[in-house]
Amino acid sequence: MANEIKYQINGQLADNTVTVDNKEDMILVPVSIGSADENRIIAELKAEDSGLREETIRHVFDLQKRVIKRMLMTGMSVNTGLYYASVSFRGVIENSTWNPAKNSIVVNFNVGADLREAIKATTVGIIGEKGSAMYIGGVQDASTRAQDASATAGRAFTLTGSKLKVVGTDPSVGITLKSSSGKETKVAEDLWVTNDPSKLTFIIPADLADDTYELKITTQFGSNSKTMLKVPRSVMKTIYIGTAPSGGGSSSGGDGGLDENPLG
């Protein structure tokens, strides 16, 4: 039965960069085992031995997205069990007229009953300290002060964590943002504001549209400023230029909560 399924997420201990003077104050950083896009989800569905052909699964998958989008964009709230979604509006209405330049549609997400049950059925394994690992412990949008992974185009965005300093001569070194459509934008070095091991601040390119982005930091920074890695290493974080989906407990402490848009 579904309610008998158990899950486990592993985490590694890391220093809490917010409380610099307290070395005993630790946070737990999830150990990522990768990310799942639409193709991966469909492959996993097929692997469940449902007897359905991949074309059928993909058709149903696309059909569900189409129906949910139509429901939301016509004013209906949607409860899938995994999440509850509803639409709201942002911006002041002037002269009783909708102005796309000042007003926008926002889709709000909250954790549903099925996902809450899955959280209850999940154990957390602590598998040691991060040590020399590179990680993102928190984020903040300078424009709104939000710490839910939302960002504002043309404004500063800050990451805190460890080994984040971007240095090195390898062509892959730098800060990139990949949109949901796969278009990758490299953040020019003149948009970097702070480039320290525990804090990285840069300006989000002003021409980026509201969307879900995969932020990737690639560096050859080692254990200190004198140590350079031969092979660059990277860390990734999903961010939202515009408004992040609500619910799921996202906070400054890592990648918690509903970090992906359930609608794709």
LUMPAVO-817565 format. One line per field, with one value per residue (C-alpha): residue number from 1; residue in one letter; x, y, z. Coordinates in nm, 3 decimals, always signed. Example, Ala and Ser with C-alpha at 12.3 -4.5 7.8 and 13.67 -1.06 7.14 Angstrom:
! LUMPAVO-817565
seq <- c(1 / 2) $
type <- c(A / S) $
u <- c(+1.230 / +1.367) $
v <- c(-0.450 / -0.106) $
w <- c(+0.780 / +0.714) $
***
This chain:
! LUMPAVO-817565
seq <- c(1 / 2 / 3 / 4 / 5 / 6 / 7 / 8 / 9 / 10 / 11 / 12 / 13 / 14 / 15 / 16 / 17 / 18 / 19 / 20 / 21 / 22 / 23 / 24 / 25 / 26 / 27 / 28 / 29 / 30 / 31 / 32 / 33 / 34 / 35 / 36 / 37 / 38 / 39 / 40 / 41 / 42 / 43 / 44 / 45 / 46 / 47 / 48 / 49 / 50 / 51 / 52 / 53 / 54 / 55 / 56 / 57 / 58 / 59 / 60 / 61 / 62 / 63 / 64 / 65 / 66 / 67 / 68 / 69 / 70 / 71 / 72 / 73 / 74 / 75 / 76 / 77 / 78 / 79 / 80 / 81 / 82 / 83 / 84 / 85 / 86 / 87 / 88 / 89 / 90 / 91 / 92 / 93 / 94 / 95 / 96 / 97 / 98 / 99 / 100 / 101 / 102 / 103 / 104 / 105 / 106 / 107 / 108 / 109 / 110 / 111 / 112 / 113 / 114 / 115 / 116 / 117 / 118 / 119 / 120 / 121 / 122 / 123 / 124 / 125 / 126 / 127 / 128 / 129 / 130 / 131 / 132 / 133 / 134 / 135 / 136 / 137 / 138 / 139 / 140 / 141 / 142 / 143 / 144 / 145 / 146 / 147 / 148 / 149 / 150 / 151 / 152 / 153 / 154 / 155 / 156 / 157 / 158 / 159 / 160 / 161 / 162 / 163 / 164 / 165 / 166 / 167 / 168 / 169 / 170 / 171 / 172 / 173 / 174 / 175 / 176 / 177 / 178 / 179 / 180 / 181 / 182 / 183 / 184 / 185 / 186 / 187 / 188 / 189 / 190 / 191 / 192 / 193 / 194 / 195 / 196 / 197 / 198 / 199 / 200 / 201 / 202 / 203 / 204 / 205 / 206 / 207 / 208 / 209 / 210 / 211 / 212 / 213 / 214 / 215 / 216 / 217 / 218 / 219 / 220 / 221 / 222 / 223 / 224 / 225 / 226 / 227 / 228 / 229 / 230 / 231 / 232 / 233 / 234 / 235 / 236 / 237 / 238 / 239 / 240 / 241 / 242 / 243 / 244 / 245 / 246 / 247 / 248 / 249 / 250 / 251 / 252 / 253 / 254 / 255 / 256 / 257 / 258 / 259 / 260 / 261 / 262 / 263 / 264) $
type <- c(M / A / N / E / I / K / Y / Q / I / N / G / Q / L / A / D / N / T / V / T / V / D / N / K / E / D / M / I / L / V / P / V / S / I / G / S / A / D / E / N / R / I / I / A / E / L / K / A / E / D / S / G / L / R / E / E / T / I / R / H / V / F / D / L / Q / K / R / V / I / K / R / M / L / M / T / G / M / S / V / N / T / G / L / Y / Y / A / S / V / S / F / R / G / V / I / E / N / S / T / W / N / P / A / K / N / S / I / V / V / N / F / N / V / G / A / D / L / R / E / A / I / K / A / T / T / V / G / I / I / G / E / K / G / S / A / M / Y / I / G / G / V / Q / D / A / S / T / R / A / Q / D / A / S / A / T / A / G / R / A / F / T / L / T / G / S / K / L / K / V / V / G / T / D / P / S / V / G / I / T / L / K / S / S / S / G / K / E / T / K / V / A / E / D / L / W / V / T / N / D / P / S / K / L / T / F / I / I / P / A / D / L / A / D / D / T / Y / E / L / K / I / T / T / Q / F / G / S / N / S / K / T / M / L / K / V / P / R / S / V / M / K / T / I / Y / I / G / T / A / P / S / G / G / G / S / S / S / G / G / D / G / G / L / D / E / N / P / L / G) $
u <- c(+0.000 / +0.111 / +0.102 / +0.352 / +0.621 / +0.917 / +1.170 / +1.512 / +1.703 / +2.069 / +2.224 / +2.570 / +2.651 / +2.788 / +2.881 / +2.598 / +2.740 / +2.477 / +2.622 / +2.990 / +3.103 / +2.932 / +3.129 / +2.903 / +2.594 / +2.548 / +2.297 / +2.211 / +2.256 / +2.068 / +2.286 / +2.167 / +2.136 / +2.057 / +1.756 / +1.457 / +1.315 / +1.005 / +1.190 / +1.325 / +0.980 / +0.828 / +1.110 / +1.045 / +0.672 / +0.750 / +0.988 / +0.699 / +0.595 / +0.255 / +0.219 / +0.169 / +0.376 / +0.597 / +0.393 / +0.078 / +0.246 / +0.381 / +0.038 / -0.129 / +0.153 / +0.110 / -0.268 / -0.257 / -0.036 / -0.265 / -0.579 / -0.421 / -0.296 / -0.641 / -0.807 / -0.568 / -0.575 / -0.955 / -0.973 / -1.008 / -0.805 / -0.633 / -0.561 / -0.357 / -0.281 / +0.087 / +0.021 / -0.260 / -0.241 / -0.435 / -0.403 / -0.367 / -0.281 / +0.009 / +0.031 / -0.195 / -0.482 / -0.494 / -0.805 / -0.975 / -0.745 / -0.517 / -0.166 / +0.074 / +0.366 / +0.260 / +0.030 / +0.100 / -0.060 / +0.094 / +0.041 / +0.075 / +0.171 / +0.125 / +0.210 / -0.082 / -0.196 / -0.018 / +0.314 / +0.267 / +0.218 / +0.534 / +0.725 / +0.602 / +0.722 / +1.070 / +1.371 / +1.681 / +2.025 / +2.317 / +2.626 / +2.899 / +3.027 / +3.052 / +3.420 / +3.577 / +3.263 / +3.113 / +2.754 / +2.487 / +2.339 / +2.111 / +1.998 / +1.854 / +1.708 / +1.844 / +1.533 / +1.269 / +1.485 / +1.311 / +1.496 / +1.271 / +1.494 / +1.300 / +1.511 / +1.461 / +1.609 / +1.852 / +1.899 / +2.156 / +2.123 / +2.329 / +2.435 / +2.590 / +2.762 / +3.109 / +3.377 / +3.164 / +3.444 / +3.454 / +3.814 / +4.005 / +4.101 / +3.894 / +3.631 / +3.354 / +3.431 / +3.168 / +2.805 / +2.534 / +2.155 / +1.965 / +1.597 / +1.322 / +1.353 / +1.724 / +1.868 / +2.186 / +2.305 / +2.651 / +2.668 / +2.942 / +3.222 / +3.147 / +2.812 / +2.984 / +2.957 / +3.104 / +3.318 / +3.419 / +3.430 / +3.128 / +2.939 / +2.875 / +2.670 / +2.599 / +2.350 / +2.083 / +2.100 / +1.827 / +1.706 / +1.611 / +1.237 / +1.041 / +1.094 / +1.241 / +1.621 / +1.898 / +2.172 / +2.513 / +2.834 / +3.153 / +3.495 / +3.848 / +3.865 / +4.012 / +4.041 / +4.192 / +4.294 / +4.629 / +4.480 / +4.343 / +4.166 / +4.281 / +3.925 / +3.649 / +3.361 / +3.005 / +2.703 / +2.348 / +2.039 / +1.691 / +1.585 / +1.283 / +1.311 / +0.976 / +0.786 / +0.882 / +0.615 / +0.487 / +0.462 / +0.690 / +0.896 / +1.157 / +1.389 / +1.742 / +1.872 / +1.931 / +1.707 / +1.403 / +1.042 / +0.887 / +1.189 / +1.053 / +0.747 / +0.504 / +0.359 / +0.696) $
v <- c(+0.000 / +0.357 / +0.455 / +0.176 / +0.325 / +0.461 / +0.718 / +0.837 / +1.158 / +1.180 / +1.501 / +1.625 / +1.860 / +2.202 / +2.515 / +2.767 / +3.068 / +3.295 / +3.247 / +3.296 / +3.313 / +2.989 / +2.698 / +2.441 / +2.570 / +2.335 / +2.304 / +1.993 / +2.008 / +1.752 / +1.519 / +1.555 / +1.238 / +1.437 / +1.609 / +1.470 / +1.633 / +1.528 / +1.249 / +1.105 / +1.107 / +0.930 / +0.673 / +0.609 / +0.567 / +0.313 / +0.131 / +0.075 / -0.204 / -0.053 / -0.234 / +0.098 / +0.200 / +0.505 / +0.694 / +0.637 / +0.754 / +1.064 / +1.140 / +1.116 / +1.320 / +1.597 / +1.579 / +1.626 / +1.933 / +2.080 / +2.025 / +2.165 / +2.474 / +2.533 / +2.496 / +2.735 / +2.992 / +3.004 / +3.066 / +2.717 / +2.594 / +2.259 / +1.995 / +1.701 / +1.558 / +1.640 / +2.012 / +2.266 / +2.543 / +2.865 / +3.189 / +3.542 / +3.878 / +4.111 / +4.486 / +4.787 / +4.822 / +5.174 / +5.317 / +4.977 / +4.848 / +4.546 / +4.655 / +4.367 / +4.602 / +4.657 / +4.365 / +3.994 / +3.657 / +3.454 / +3.081 / +2.983 / +2.630 / +2.464 / +2.115 / +1.872 / +1.592 / +1.314 / +1.494 / +1.573 / +1.200 / +1.129 / +1.377 / +1.195 / +0.866 / +1.002 / +0.945 / +1.164 / +1.006 / +1.221 / +1.090 / +1.313 / +1.663 / +1.843 / +1.900 / +2.048 / +2.010 / +2.301 / +2.382 / +2.652 / +2.705 / +3.004 / +3.261 / +3.612 / +3.851 / +4.201 / +4.362 / +4.187 / +4.035 / +3.707 / +3.387 / +3.147 / +3.124 / +3.399 / +3.656 / +3.987 / +4.055 / +4.345 / +4.324 / +4.162 / +3.799 / +3.653 / +3.295 / +3.186 / +2.857 / +2.713 / +2.709 / +2.936 / +3.169 / +3.167 / +3.145 / +2.951 / +2.951 / +2.656 / +2.768 / +2.615 / +2.838 / +3.101 / +3.161 / +3.040 / +3.049 / +2.794 / +2.861 / +2.598 / +2.592 / +2.507 / +2.846 / +2.912 / +3.260 / +3.320 / +3.602 / +3.843 / +3.896 / +4.269 / +4.173 / +3.995 / +4.205 / +3.985 / +3.681 / +3.517 / +3.150 / +3.184 / +3.457 / +3.514 / +3.811 / +3.894 / +4.093 / +3.889 / +3.992 / +4.249 / +4.092 / +3.755 / +3.682 / +3.548 / +3.173 / +2.882 / +2.872 / +2.629 / +2.839 / +2.676 / +2.791 / +2.638 / +2.706 / +2.575 / +2.719 / +2.461 / +2.451 / +2.804 / +3.096 / +2.932 / +2.599 / +2.558 / +2.244 / +2.084 / +1.978 / +2.239 / +2.154 / +2.284 / +2.333 / +2.395 / +2.558 / +2.606 / +2.971 / +3.161 / +3.497 / +3.640 / +3.462 / +3.129 / +2.862 / +2.896 / +2.623 / +2.337 / +2.515 / +2.685 / +2.899 / +3.031 / +2.692 / +2.510 / +2.346 / +2.255 / +2.242 / +2.235 / +2.345 / +2.256 / +2.385 / +2.088 / +2.208 / +2.204) $
w <- c(+0.000 / -0.069 / +0.298 / +0.376 / +0.150 / +0.342 / +0.221 / +0.332 / +0.264 / +0.363 / +0.488 / +0.583 / +0.868 / +0.777 / +0.966 / +0.999 / +0.813 / +0.971 / +1.321 / +1.245 / +1.610 / +1.711 / +1.566 / +1.735 / +1.554 / +1.259 / +0.977 / +0.776 / +0.398 / +0.184 / -0.020 / -0.378 / -0.587 / -0.901 / -1.054 / -1.242 / -1.554 / -1.748 / -1.933 / -1.607 / -1.447 / -1.747 / -1.743 / -1.372 / -1.441 / -1.714 / -1.479 / -1.237 / -1.476 / -1.536 / -1.867 / -2.046 / -2.346 / -2.308 / -2.569 / -2.361 / -2.040 / -2.213 / -2.359 / -2.017 / -1.863 / -2.121 / -2.097 / -1.718 / -1.754 / -2.019 / -1.808 / -1.489 / -1.673 / -1.822 / -1.482 / -1.311 / -1.589 / -1.581 / -1.207 / -1.063 / -0.764 / -0.814 / -0.551 / -0.683 / -0.342 / -0.387 / -0.402 / -0.382 / -0.641 / -0.678 / -0.874 / -0.739 / -0.892 / -0.819 / -0.860 / -0.816 / -1.066 / -1.206 / -1.377 / -1.347 / -1.624 / -1.629 / -1.727 / -1.805 / -1.744 / -1.383 / -1.307 / -1.317 / -1.252 / -0.971 / -0.915 / -0.549 / -0.445 / -0.107 / +0.007 / -0.035 / +0.194 / +0.001 / +0.017 / +0.387 / +0.448 / +0.248 / +0.464 / +0.776 / +0.626 / +0.555 / +0.776 / +0.765 / +0.777 / +0.892 / +0.715 / +0.854 / +0.787 / +0.457 / +0.518 / +0.208 / +0.001 / -0.189 / -0.098 / -0.095 / +0.250 / +0.186 / -0.070 / -0.063 / -0.318 / -0.250 / -0.396 / -0.180 / +0.096 / +0.014 / +0.107 / -0.084 / -0.395 / -0.577 / -0.759 / -0.941 / -1.285 / -1.273 / -0.895 / -0.668 / -0.556 / -0.271 / -0.198 / +0.132 / +0.191 / +0.150 / -0.125 / -0.346 / -0.461 / -0.842 / -0.965 / -1.228 / -1.594 / -1.712 / -1.969 / -1.757 / -1.456 / -1.387 / -1.296 / -1.535 / -1.538 / -1.749 / -1.819 / -1.825 / -2.205 / -2.181 / -2.280 / -2.081 / -1.984 / -1.839 / -1.587 / -1.695 / -1.444 / -1.422 / -1.264 / -0.973 / -0.655 / -0.380 / -0.457 / -0.130 / -0.025 / +0.207 / +0.022 / -0.347 / -0.468 / -0.831 / -1.039 / -1.216 / -1.587 / -1.646 / -1.971 / -1.819 / -1.823 / -1.527 / -1.525 / -1.331 / -1.368 / -1.280 / -1.121 / -1.155 / -0.986 / -1.127 / -0.976 / -0.929 / -0.576 / -0.339 / +0.038 / +0.052 / -0.169 / -0.251 / -0.356 / -0.707 / -0.823 / -1.147 / -1.224 / -1.166 / -0.936 / -0.945 / -0.727 / -0.853 / -0.712 / -0.859 / -0.841 / -0.966 / -1.140 / -1.042 / -0.764 / -0.612 / -0.559 / -0.201 / +0.058 / +0.148 / +0.412 / +0.194 / +0.400 / +0.415 / +0.522 / +0.196 / -0.061 / +0.143 / +0.035 / -0.310 / -0.505 / -0.846 / -1.023 / -1.031 / -1.361 / -1.536) $
***
